[in-house]
Amino acid sequence: MAKRKIIWSHRAEIRLFEMLEFYAQRNKSKTYSAKVYQKLNRELLILIKHPDIGLNTEIESVRGLIVDDYILFYEYDNDKIVIHSIWDCRQNPDDLCIK
């Protein structure tokens, strides 16, 4: 079987960029943002090999992978893993939009 490919949705890319930019601005340094990004990438490498490790969500085919204070919402099949959104668990859950 070929290696699954990670595909970031437009929403997920925007959320990731906003999150990393927030920490860079707040900390006046990109060091923490780089650490968070590296941590997410390490977890995605594990997800490629074991895509069913995420928790089930209310949306049938969507799973959630908890990474520190964040949840990566994704779907997968034999060829790809689609990241729909990344969510900071410290935010208001009423604002959550997965897909």
Chimera marker file (.cmm) of the C-alpha trace (Angstrom):
<marker_set name="trace">
<marker id="1" x="0.000" y="0.000" z="0.000" r="1" g="1" b="0" radius="0.5"/>
<marker id="2" x="1.251" y="3.457" z="-0.892" r="1" g="1" b="0" radius="0.5"/>
<marker id="3" x="1.840" y="6.066" z="1.755" r="1" g="1" b="0" radius="0.5"/>
<marker id="4" x="-1.171" y="8.259" z="2.488" r="1" g="1" b="0" radius="0.5"/>
<marker id="5" x="-0.863" y="11.897" z="1.564" r="1" g="1" b="0" radius="0.5"/>
<marker id="6" x="-1.788" y="14.701" z="3.980" r="1" g="1" b="0" radius="0.5"/>
<marker id="7" x="-4.073" y="17.288" z="2.411" r="1" g="1" b="0" radius="0.5"/>
<marker id="8" x="-4.865" y="20.488" z="4.307" r="1" g="1" b="0" radius="0.5"/>
<marker id="9" x="-8.216" y="22.102" z="3.543" r="1" g="1" b="0" radius="0.5"/>
<marker id="10" x="-8.268" y="25.820" z="2.967" r="1" g="1" b="0" radius="0.5"/>
<marker id="11" x="-9.911" y="26.363" z="6.371" r="1" g="1" b="0" radius="0.5"/>
<marker id="12" x="-7.264" y="24.242" z="8.127" r="1" g="1" b="0" radius="0.5"/>
<marker id="13" x="-4.414" y="26.104" z="6.425" r="1" g="1" b="0" radius="0.5"/>
<marker id="14" x="-5.866" y="29.445" z="7.486" r="1" g="1" b="0" radius="0.5"/>
<marker id="15" x="-6.412" y="28.285" z="11.087" r="1" g="1" b="0" radius="0.5"/>
<marker id="16" x="-2.868" y="26.917" z="11.267" r="1" g="1" b="0" radius="0.5"/>
<marker id="17" x="-1.382" y="30.131" z="9.883" r="1" g="1" b="0" radius="0.5"/>
<marker id="18" x="-3.458" y="32.275" z="12.269" r="1" g="1" b="0" radius="0.5"/>
<marker id="19" x="-2.419" y="30.158" z="15.237" r="1" g="1" b="0" radius="0.5"/>
<marker id="20" x="1.296" y="30.254" z="14.399" r="1" g="1" b="0" radius="0.5"/>
<marker id="21" x="1.154" y="33.962" z="13.615" r="1" g="1" b="0" radius="0.5"/>
<marker id="22" x="-0.622" y="34.658" z="16.920" r="1" g="1" b="0" radius="0.5"/>
<marker id="23" x="2.177" y="33.042" z="18.925" r="1" g="1" b="0" radius="0.5"/>
<marker id="24" x="4.872" y="34.745" z="16.857" r="1" g="1" b="0" radius="0.5"/>
<marker id="25" x="3.270" y="38.146" z="17.500" r="1" g="1" b="0" radius="0.5"/>
<marker id="26" x="2.542" y="37.513" z="21.168" r="1" g="1" b="0" radius="0.5"/>
<marker id="27" x="5.980" y="36.105" z="21.967" r="1" g="1" b="0" radius="0.5"/>
<marker id="28" x="7.861" y="38.474" z="19.635" r="1" g="1" b="0" radius="0.5"/>
<marker id="29" x="9.621" y="35.355" z="18.352" r="1" g="1" b="0" radius="0.5"/>
<marker id="30" x="8.884" y="32.493" z="15.987" r="1" g="1" b="0" radius="0.5"/>
<marker id="31" x="10.552" y="29.921" z="18.263" r="1" g="1" b="0" radius="0.5"/>
<marker id="32" x="7.370" y="28.687" z="19.956" r="1" g="1" b="0" radius="0.5"/>
<marker id="33" x="5.465" y="28.691" z="16.665" r="1" g="1" b="0" radius="0.5"/>
<marker id="34" x="8.183" y="26.523" z="15.140" r="1" g="1" b="0" radius="0.5"/>
<marker id="35" x="7.976" y="24.082" z="18.069" r="1" g="1" b="0" radius="0.5"/>
<marker id="36" x="4.183" y="23.805" z="17.734" r="1" g="1" b="0" radius="0.5"/>
<marker id="37" x="4.500" y="23.276" z="13.974" r="1" g="1" b="0" radius="0.5"/>
<marker id="38" x="7.142" y="20.561" z="14.461" r="1" g="1" b="0" radius="0.5"/>
<marker id="39" x="4.967" y="18.821" z="17.073" r="1" g="1" b="0" radius="0.5"/>
<marker id="40" x="1.989" y="18.831" z="14.692" r="1" g="1" b="0" radius="0.5"/>
<marker id="41" x="4.131" y="17.393" z="11.903" r="1" g="1" b="0" radius="0.5"/>
<marker id="42" x="5.440" y="14.601" z="14.157" r="1" g="1" b="0" radius="0.5"/>
<marker id="43" x="1.869" y="13.692" z="15.069" r="1" g="1" b="0" radius="0.5"/>
<marker id="44" x="0.853" y="13.743" z="11.387" r="1" g="1" b="0" radius="0.5"/>
<marker id="45" x="3.617" y="11.235" z="10.601" r="1" g="1" b="0" radius="0.5"/>
<marker id="46" x="2.099" y="8.907" z="13.194" r="1" g="1" b="0" radius="0.5"/>
<marker id="47" x="-1.378" y="9.590" z="11.800" r="1" g="1" b="0" radius="0.5"/>
<marker id="48" x="-0.237" y="8.528" z="8.321" r="1" g="1" b="0" radius="0.5"/>
<marker id="49" x="0.678" y="5.095" z="9.671" r="1" g="1" b="0" radius="0.5"/>
<marker id="50" x="-2.258" y="4.791" z="12.096" r="1" g="1" b="0" radius="0.5"/>
<marker id="51" x="-5.133" y="6.938" z="10.785" r="1" g="1" b="0" radius="0.5"/>
<marker id="52" x="-7.687" y="5.439" z="13.141" r="1" g="1" b="0" radius="0.5"/>
<marker id="53" x="-6.009" y="6.727" z="16.335" r="1" g="1" b="0" radius="0.5"/>
<marker id="54" x="-8.165" y="9.836" z="16.417" r="1" g="1" b="0" radius="0.5"/>
<marker id="55" x="-11.384" y="10.018" z="18.395" r="1" g="1" b="0" radius="0.5"/>
<marker id="56" x="-14.772" y="9.720" z="16.720" r="1" g="1" b="0" radius="0.5"/>
<marker id="57" x="-16.733" y="12.951" z="16.388" r="1" g="1" b="0" radius="0.5"/>
<marker id="58" x="-20.398" y="13.762" z="15.883" r="1" g="1" b="0" radius="0.5"/>
<marker id="59" x="-19.733" y="13.826" z="12.137" r="1" g="1" b="0" radius="0.5"/>
<marker id="60" x="-19.639" y="10.173" z="11.079" r="1" g="1" b="0" radius="0.5"/>
<marker id="61" x="-16.467" y="10.048" z="8.974" r="1" g="1" b="0" radius="0.5"/>
<marker id="62" x="-14.534" y="12.789" z="10.815" r="1" g="1" b="0" radius="0.5"/>
<marker id="63" x="-12.081" y="11.968" z="13.583" r="1" g="1" b="0" radius="0.5"/>
<marker id="64" x="-10.229" y="14.243" z="15.995" r="1" g="1" b="0" radius="0.5"/>
<marker id="65" x="-6.566" y="13.880" z="16.922" r="1" g="1" b="0" radius="0.5"/>
<marker id="66" x="-5.632" y="15.613" z="20.166" r="1" g="1" b="0" radius="0.5"/>
<marker id="67" x="-2.213" y="17.280" z="20.062" r="1" g="1" b="0" radius="0.5"/>
<marker id="68" x="-1.489" y="19.177" z="23.286" r="1" g="1" b="0" radius="0.5"/>
<marker id="69" x="-4.088" y="21.997" z="23.408" r="1" g="1" b="0" radius="0.5"/>
<marker id="70" x="-5.312" y="21.397" z="19.848" r="1" g="1" b="0" radius="0.5"/>
<marker id="71" x="-7.537" y="19.007" z="17.969" r="1" g="1" b="0" radius="0.5"/>
<marker id="72" x="-6.887" y="18.165" z="14.330" r="1" g="1" b="0" radius="0.5"/>
<marker id="73" x="-10.164" y="17.202" z="12.659" r="1" g="1" b="0" radius="0.5"/>
<marker id="74" x="-9.649" y="14.884" z="9.698" r="1" g="1" b="0" radius="0.5"/>
<marker id="75" x="-11.059" y="12.228" z="7.405" r="1" g="1" b="0" radius="0.5"/>
<marker id="76" x="-9.082" y="9.477" z="5.733" r="1" g="1" b="0" radius="0.5"/>
<marker id="77" x="-9.212" y="6.796" z="3.088" r="1" g="1" b="0" radius="0.5"/>
<marker id="78" x="-6.580" y="4.516" z="1.529" r="1" g="1" b="0" radius="0.5"/>
<marker id="79" x="-4.870" y="7.349" z="-0.367" r="1" g="1" b="0" radius="0.5"/>
<marker id="80" x="-5.148" y="10.481" z="1.732" r="1" g="1" b="0" radius="0.5"/>
<marker id="81" x="-5.834" y="12.144" z="5.051" r="1" g="1" b="0" radius="0.5"/>
<marker id="82" x="-7.753" y="15.403" z="4.723" r="1" g="1" b="0" radius="0.5"/>
<marker id="83" x="-7.246" y="17.841" z="7.596" r="1" g="1" b="0" radius="0.5"/>
<marker id="84" x="-10.484" y="19.825" z="7.815" r="1" g="1" b="0" radius="0.5"/>
<marker id="85" x="-9.658" y="22.093" z="10.723" r="1" g="1" b="0" radius="0.5"/>
<marker id="86" x="-7.370" y="22.653" z="13.662" r="1" g="1" b="0" radius="0.5"/>
<marker id="87" x="-8.993" y="23.789" z="16.889" r="1" g="1" b="0" radius="0.5"/>
<marker id="88" x="-7.509" y="25.362" z="20.003" r="1" g="1" b="0" radius="0.5"/>
<marker id="89" x="-9.399" y="23.697" z="22.860" r="1" g="1" b="0" radius="0.5"/>
<marker id="90" x="-9.112" y="26.856" z="24.967" r="1" g="1" b="0" radius="0.5"/>
<marker id="91" x="-11.504" y="28.700" z="22.652" r="1" g="1" b="0" radius="0.5"/>
<marker id="92" x="-15.269" y="28.957" z="22.888" r="1" g="1" b="0" radius="0.5"/>
<marker id="93" x="-16.657" y="25.624" z="21.607" r="1" g="1" b="0" radius="0.5"/>
<marker id="94" x="-19.680" y="27.422" z="20.169" r="1" g="1" b="0" radius="0.5"/>
<marker id="95" x="-17.340" y="28.885" z="17.525" r="1" g="1" b="0" radius="0.5"/>
<marker id="96" x="-16.128" y="25.468" z="16.332" r="1" g="1" b="0" radius="0.5"/>
<marker id="97" x="-16.685" y="24.740" z="12.647" r="1" g="1" b="0" radius="0.5"/>
<marker id="98" x="-15.176" y="21.460" z="11.444" r="1" g="1" b="0" radius="0.5"/>
<marker id="99" x="-16.139" y="21.283" z="7.778" r="1" g="1" b="0" radius="0.5"/>
<link id1="1" id2="2" r="1" g="1" b="0" radius="0.2"/>
<link id1="2" id2="3" r="1" g="1" b="0" radius="0.2"/>
<link id1="3" id2="4" r="1" g="1" b="0" radius="0.2"/>
<link id1="4" id2="5" r="1" g="1" b="0" radius="0.2"/>
<link id1="5" id2="6" r="1" g="1" b="0" radius="0.2"/>
<link id1="6" id2="7" r="1" g="1" b="0" radius="0.2"/>
<link id1="7" id2="8" r="1" g="1" b="0" radius="0.2"/>
<link id1="8" id2="9" r="1" g="1" b="0" radius="0.2"/>
<link id1="9" id2="10" r="1" g="1" b="0" radius="0.2"/>
<link id1="10" id2="11" r="1" g="1" b="0" radius="0.2"/>
<link id1="11" id2="12" r="1" g="1" b="0" radius="0.2"/>
<link id1="12" id2="13" r="1" g="1" b="0" radius="0.2"/>
<link id1="13" id2="14" r="1" g="1" b="0" radius="0.2"/>
<link id1="14" id2="15" r="1" g="1" b="0" radius="0.2"/>
<link id1="15" id2="16" r="1" g="1" b="0" radius="0.2"/>
<link id1="16" id2="17" r="1" g="1" b="0" radius="0.2"/>
<link id1="17" id2="18" r="1" g="1" b="0" radius="0.2"/>
<link id1="18" id2="19" r="1" g="1" b="0" radius="0.2"/>
<link id1="19" id2="20" r="1" g="1" b="0" radius="0.2"/>
<link id1="20" id2="21" r="1" g="1" b="0" radius="0.2"/>
<link id1="21" id2="22" r="1" g="1" b="0" radius="0.2"/>
<link id1="22" id2="23" r="1" g="1" b="0" radius="0.2"/>
<link id1="23" id2="24" r="1" g="1" b="0" radius="0.2"/>
<link id1="24" id2="25" r="1" g="1" b="0" radius="0.2"/>
<link id1="25" id2="26" r="1" g="1" b="0" radius="0.2"/>
<link id1="26" id2="27" r="1" g="1" b="0" radius="0.2"/>
<link id1="27" id2="28" r="1" g="1" b="0" radius="0.2"/>
<link id1="28" id2="29" r="1" g="1" b="0" radius="0.2"/>
<link id1="29" id2="30" r="1" g="1" b="0" radius="0.2"/>
<link id1="30" id2="31" r="1" g="1" b="0" radius="0.2"/>
<link id1="31" id2="32" r="1" g="1" b="0" radius="0.2"/>
<link id1="32" id2="33" r="1" g="1" b="0" radius="0.2"/>
<link id1="33" id2="34" r="1" g="1" b="0" radius="0.2"/>
<link id1="34" id2="35" r="1" g="1" b="0" radius="0.2"/>
<link id1="35" id2="36" r="1" g="1" b="0" radius="0.2"/>
<link id1="36" id2="37" r="1" g="1" b="0" radius="0.2"/>
<link id1="37" id2="38" r="1" g="1" b="0" radius="0.2"/>
<link id1="38" id2="39" r="1" g="1" b="0" radius="0.2"/>
<link id1="39" id2="40" r="1" g="1" b="0" radius="0.2"/>
<link id1="40" id2="41" r="1" g="1" b="0" radius="0.2"/>
<link id1="41" id2="42" r="1" g="1" b="0" radius="0.2"/>
<link id1="42" id2="43" r="1" g="1" b="0" radius="0.2"/>
<link id1="43" id2="44" r="1" g="1" b="0" radius="0.2"/>
<link id1="44" id2="45" r="1" g="1" b="0" radius="0.2"/>
<link id1="45" id2="46" r="1" g="1" b="0" radius="0.2"/>
<link id1="46" id2="47" r="1" g="1" b="0" radius="0.2"/>
<link id1="47" id2="48" r="1" g="1" b="0" radius="0.2"/>
<link id1="48" id2="49" r="1" g="1" b="0" radius="0.2"/>
<link id1="49" id2="50" r="1" g="1" b="0" radius="0.2"/>
<link id1="50" id2="51" r="1" g="1" b="0" radius="0.2"/>
<link id1="51" id2="52" r="1" g="1" b="0" radius="0.2"/>
<link id1="52" id2="53" r="1" g="1" b="0" radius="0.2"/>
<link id1="53" id2="54" r="1" g="1" b="0" radius="0.2"/>
<link id1="54" id2="55" r="1" g="1" b="0" radius="0.2"/>
<link id1="55" id2="56" r="1" g="1" b="0" radius="0.2"/>
<link id1="56" id2="57" r="1" g="1" b="0" radius="0.2"/>
<link id1="57" id2="58" r="1" g="1" b="0" radius="0.2"/>
<link id1="58" id2="59" r="1" g="1" b="0" radius="0.2"/>
<link id1="59" id2="60" r="1" g="1" b="0" radius="0.2"/>
<link id1="60" id2="61" r="1" g="1" b="0" radius="0.2"/>
<link id1="61" id2="62" r="1" g="1" b="0" radius="0.2"/>
<link id1="62" id2="63" r="1" g="1" b="0" radius="0.2"/>
<link id1="63" id2="64" r="1" g="1" b="0" radius="0.2"/>
<link id1="64" id2="65" r="1" g="1" b="0" radius="0.2"/>
<link id1="65" id2="66" r="1" g="1" b="0" radius="0.2"/>
<link id1="66" id2="67" r="1" g="1" b="0" radius="0.2"/>
<link id1="67" id2="68" r="1" g="1" b="0" radius="0.2"/>
<link id1="68" id2="69" r="1" g="1" b="0" radius="0.2"/>
<link id1="69" id2="70" r="1" g="1" b="0" radius="0.2"/>
<link id1="70" id2="71" r="1" g="1" b="0" radius="0.2"/>
<link id1="71" id2="72" r="1" g="1" b="0" radius="0.2"/>
<link id1="72" id2="73" r="1" g="1" b="0" radius="0.2"/>
<link id1="73" id2="74" r="1" g="1" b="0" radius="0.2"/>
<link id1="74" id2="75" r="1" g="1" b="0" radius="0.2"/>
<link id1="75" id2="76" r="1" g="1" b="0" radius="0.2"/>
<link id1="76" id2="77" r="1" g="1" b="0" radius="0.2"/>
<link id1="77" id2="78" r="1" g="1" b="0" radius="0.2"/>
<link id1="78" id2="79" r="1" g="1" b="0" radius="0.2"/>
<link id1="79" id2="80" r="1" g="1" b="0" radius="0.2"/>
<link id1="80" id2="81" r="1" g="1" b="0" radius="0.2"/>
<link id1="81" id2="82" r="1" g="1" b="0" radius="0.2"/>
<link id1="82" id2="83" r="1" g="1" b="0" radius="0.2"/>
<link id1="83" id2="84" r="1" g="1" b="0" radius="0.2"/>
<link id1="84" id2="85" r="1" g="1" b="0" radius="0.2"/>
<link id1="85" id2="86" r="1" g="1" b="0" radius="0.2"/>
<link id1="86" id2="87" r="1" g="1" b="0" radius="0.2"/>
<link id1="87" id2="88" r="1" g="1" b="0" radius="0.2"/>
<link id1="88" id2="89" r="1" g="1" b="0" radius="0.2"/>
<link id1="89" id2="90" r="1" g="1" b="0" radius="0.2"/>
<link id1="90" id2="91" r="1" g="1" b="0" radius="0.2"/>
<link id1="91" id2="92" r="1" g="1" b="0" radius="0.2"/>
<link id1="92" id2="93" r="1" g="1" b="0" radius="0.2"/>
<link id1="93" id2="94" r="1" g="1" b="0" radius="0.2"/>
<link id1="94" id2="95" r="1" g="1" b="0" radius="0.2"/>
<link id1="95" id2="96" r="1" g="1" b="0" radius="0.2"/>
<link id1="96" id2="97" r="1" g="1" b="0" radius="0.2"/>
<link id1="97" id2="98" r="1" g="1" b="0" radius="0.2"/>
<link id1="98" id2="99" r="1" g="1" b="0" radius="0.2"/>
</marker_set>
